[in-house]
Every structure is written in structure tokens, then in C-alpha cells.
């Protein structure tokens, strides 16, 4: 297992919010479309003009994800706690205010439609998502029905690239991504087989994503 170099989070990286952020005049659209001029490439170059992602390349959509979640992930990249060389380099060039502004911008966008496929979702993926398996809890218990997400800790999975979801579960298995609240995702991923990972990833790619505000009002079974 490759050791991921980690740097201290917290005091060394203080976020600016509210009026202070506005006073700094951060232009999130400029960064998304053209970069920040200090080494951060345009976000749209990989994630799309509308942050819709690229399913075939395994690049996630960012549109409609919770801003606190996006802020936290960029912080992890900046601290090299989450393993992605390209995103680590980009995050290092972003100021705290730029990270917050980008997270808010992406969170306000409408998520893309689900993948257009003719085959039904795999039965194994449905079972894992809805019921779980033994020591593996149902994904819906934390990520909500259909993967719509719950709060800032458990982001939406619906409509994400199956390749991206599979790669993240493998990263958790290998310790290349922080395990999340209570260490849940690291422990769960290590209990999944390759076939289970592929099935649950395919299931969530086919689910319709909905805006975060609407998702937060849905009941959880």
C-alpha cells in the first residue's frame, strides 16, 4: 500500500466566508472557465462548462454537490491527504477564498441527467444500495434513497460516473483517500468485492441526481 503524504489541516488553512469573501472579489466563473492565472487550469477543461463531468473518463460531475463537501475535498487535495496528482497541484494554487467561492458556485448548478442506458440496474447493485449485505450497510442508510445525498457529510452518488465511483471505492480500499466520517468508507470499501463495487457503481450512475436543496427535504427509509 502506497503511503500518502499528509499535511496538517486546520489552522494553517483558514477559510474566508461571508462578507470577507465578497470583499475579496473572487470571480468563480473566471476560474472555472479560464483558471486563476497562478497555475490552476480552467475547471471546465476537465469537469465541463456546466460541471457535468465526463462519465467515460471517470471525471465526476461537481454540479449540485454540497459546497461544504466540495470545500473539504479541495482541502484534502491541497493537504495531499487525497491522492490525485493533478488535483493536488491545482488545489495548491487556490487561495482559501477561491476554494470557498468555487465550492459555492458548483453547488448552485443543476446536476446533469443520469446515464442513458438500456439495460436495467444490476440486481446486485440494487441489493447493496437498498439492503446492504452482512457487515456492509445499505448505501441508502447514509447517502439517502437513490443516492440523493444526506447533508454535507454524505454527498449525492446519483448520476455520478460508474468509473469514478469504482475508482473512489478502490482508493478507499487502498488507503489513498481519507475514510470519511467515523472511518466508514474505508471500512466498508475493504469489505466489498470487485463485482460488488462494479455493480453498485453501475446502479448509482443510472439514478437521477436532484439539487441538494431538494434532496435534503426527502425522507430517508
Residue, then its C-alpha position, 0 to 999 in steps of 0.5 A: x500500500x502506497x503511503x500518502x503524504x499528509x499535511x496538517x489541516x486546520x489552522x494553517x488553512x483558514x477559510x474566508x466566508x461571508x462578507x470577507x469573501x465578497x470583499x475579496x472579489x473572487x470571480x468563480x466563473x473566471x476560474x472555472x472557465x479560464x483558471x486563476x492565472x497562478x497555475x490552476x487550469x480552467x475547471x471546465x477543461x476537465x469537469x465541463x462548462x456546466x460541471x457535468x463531468x465526463x462519465x467515460x473518463x471517470x471525471x465526476x460531475x461537481x454540479x449540485x454537490x454540497x459546497x461544504x463537501x466540495x470545500x473539504x475535498x479541495x482541502x484534502x487535495x491541497x493537504x495531499x491527504x487525497x491522492x490525485x496528482x493533478x488535483x493536488x497541484x491545482x488545489x495548491x494554487x487556490x487561495x482559501x477564498x477561491x476554494x470557498x467561492x468555487x465550492x459555492x458556485x458548483x453547488x448552485x448548478x443543476x446536476x446533469x441527467x443520469x446515464x442513458x442506458x438500456x439495460x436495467x440496474x444490476x440486481x446486485x447493485x440494487x441489493x447493496x444500495x437498498x439492503x446492504x449485505x452482512x457487515x456492509x450497510x445499505x448505501x441508502x442508510x447514509x447517502x439517502x434513497x437513490x443516492x440523493x445525498x444526506x447533508x454535507x457529510x454524505x454527498x449525492x452518488x446519483x448520476x455520478x460516473x460508474x468509473x469514478x465511483x469504482x475508482x473512489x471505492x478502490x482508493x478507499x480500499x487502498x488507503x489513498x483517500x481519507x475514510x470519511x466520517x467515523x472511518x466508514x468508507x474505508x471500512x466498508x470499501x475493504x469489505x466489498x468485492x470487485x463485482x460488488x463495487x462494479x455493480x453498485x457503481x453501475x446502479x448509482x450512475x443510472x439514478x437521477x441526481x436532484x439539487x441538494x436543496x431538494x434532496x435534503x427535504x426527502x425522507x430517508x427509509 
